[in-house]
Amino acid sequence: MKKLMIVFIFCVCLGVISGCGKKSEMIECTLLQKDTSYELNSTFKIKIAGDIVDTIEIVEMITSKDKTVLDALESAANKQYKSKNDLYGGYTYKVTNDGTKVDSKATINFNQVNIKQFAEDNAILKKYIDKKNHMKVDGVVAMYEALGAVCKK
């Protein structure tokens, strides 16, 4: 009984910490890009609460017959995510290369990102950040759609 009570208290505390009462939804954007030397399949899962972005999970798979291209793209992905995390925080990522494809999975937690600095460094994005320094959903969706992604709720 005591163990059950501890588990119950833990669950209640976890619910409070994670924003109990916040209704979250998901928008998924997909993008396929083909180049002469590689193909990139991307999925962006945008977790939202109201009109605010909570997290974005980015899953990408790059395929190519050219190992040099894969190595370069793996390096570029690692550098990009490390740079963004060093500058703004909130990024977790893993990039792997098995010689035939590069798999990349990253999560951007906007509750941990320094949005104020992000906005200063990316002036074009300021219009997508509210007065409380939250990233707005319509801005993120617009950015992905401008790249050619198809987004669905």
C-alpha positions in Angstrom: 0.0 0.0 0.0 2.8 2.3 0.9 4.5 1.7 -2.5 1.2 2.4 -4.3 0.9 5.7 -2.4 4.4 6.7 -3.4 3.7 5.9 -7.1 0.5 7.9 -6.9 2.2 10.9 -5.4 5.0 10.7 -8.0 2.4 10.6 -10.8 0.5 13.6 -9.4 3.8 15.6 -9.0 4.8 14.6 -12.5 1.5 15.9 -13.8 1.9 19.2 -12.0 5.4 19.7 -13.2 4.6 18.8 -16.8 1.7 21.3 -16.9 -1.4 19.5 -15.8 -4.4 21.0 -17.5 -2.4 22.0 -20.6 -4.0 20.4 -23.5 -1.3 19.5 -26.0 -1.8 18.6 -29.6 0.5 17.5 -32.4 1.1 18.9 -35.9 3.2 16.8 -38.2 5.1 18.2 -41.2 6.8 16.0 -43.8 9.3 17.0 -46.4 11.0 15.0 -49.2 14.0 16.6 -50.8 15.9 15.0 -53.7 19.2 16.1 -55.0 21.4 14.4 -57.7 23.6 12.8 -55.0 21.2 12.2 -52.1 17.6 12.0 -50.9 16.4 13.6 -47.6 13.2 12.5 -45.8 12.2 14.7 -42.9 9.4 14.6 -40.4 8.8 17.4 -37.9 6.5 16.6 -35.0 5.4 19.9 -33.4 3.9 19.5 -29.9 1.7 22.5 -29.2 -0.3 23.9 -26.3 -2.8 26.4 -27.7 -0.9 28.5 -30.1 2.5 28.0 -28.5 5.2 25.4 -29.5 6.3 23.2 -26.7 8.7 20.8 -28.5 9.7 19.9 -32.0 11.0 16.4 -32.8 12.9 16.2 -36.0 13.5 12.9 -37.6 15.6 12.8 -40.8 16.9 10.0 -43.1 19.4 10.9 -45.8 20.2 8.2 -48.3 23.0 8.2 -50.9 25.2 5.8 -52.8 28.1 8.1 -52.2 29.8 7.6 -48.9 31.6 10.9 -49.1 28.2 12.7 -49.4 26.9 10.9 -46.4 30.0 11.7 -44.4 29.7 15.4 -45.3 26.0 15.5 -44.4 26.5 13.7 -41.1 29.2 16.2 -40.2 27.0 19.1 -41.2 24.0 17.8 -39.2 26.2 17.3 -36.1 27.8 20.8 -36.4 24.4 22.4 -36.9 22.7 20.8 -33.9 25.8 21.4 -31.7 26.0 25.0 -32.7 22.3 25.7 -32.0 22.5 23.9 -28.7 25.6 25.9 -27.7 24.0 29.2 -28.7 20.5 28.7 -27.4 20.2 25.5 -25.4 17.2 23.1 -25.5 18.5 20.8 -28.2 19.1 17.1 -27.8 20.2 15.1 -30.9 21.8 11.9 -32.2 23.2 11.5 -35.7 24.3 8.1 -37.0 25.9 7.0 -40.3 25.8 3.3 -41.3 27.5 3.9 -44.7 24.3 3.7 -46.7 22.2 6.3 -44.8 22.4 9.0 -42.2 19.8 9.0 -39.5 19.2 12.1 -37.4 16.9 12.6 -34.5 16.7 15.9 -32.7 14.4 17.4 -30.2 14.1 21.1 -29.6 12.5 21.8 -26.2 11.3 25.4 -26.4 10.9 25.5 -22.6 14.7 25.3 -22.4 15.7 27.4 -25.5 16.9 31.0 -24.9 14.2 32.4 -27.1 15.2 36.0 -26.5 18.7 35.3 -27.9 17.3 33.2 -30.7 15.1 36.1 -31.8 17.9 38.6 -31.7 20.1 36.3 -33.9 17.2 35.5 -36.3 15.4 38.8 -36.9 13.1 37.4 -39.5 11.6 35.1 -36.8 10.8 37.8 -34.3 7.3 38.1 -35.6 6.7 34.4 -34.6 7.6 35.0 -31.0 5.1 36.4 -28.5 5.6 39.0 -25.7 6.3 36.2 -23.2 9.1 34.8 -25.5 7.1 31.8 -26.7 7.4 30.5 -30.2 4.1 30.6 -32.0 2.7 27.6 -33.9 1.7 29.5 -37.0 5.3 30.8 -37.4 6.9 27.3 -37.1 4.3 25.8 -39.5 4.9 28.7 -42.0 8.7 28.1 -41.9 8.3 24.4 -42.6 5.8 25.0 -45.4 8.1 27.6 -46.9 10.7 24.8 -47.2 8.1 22.7 -49.1 6.8 20.6 -46.2 3.2 19.4 -45.9 1.8 19.9 -42.4 -1.3 18.2 -40.9 -2.9 18.3 -37.4 
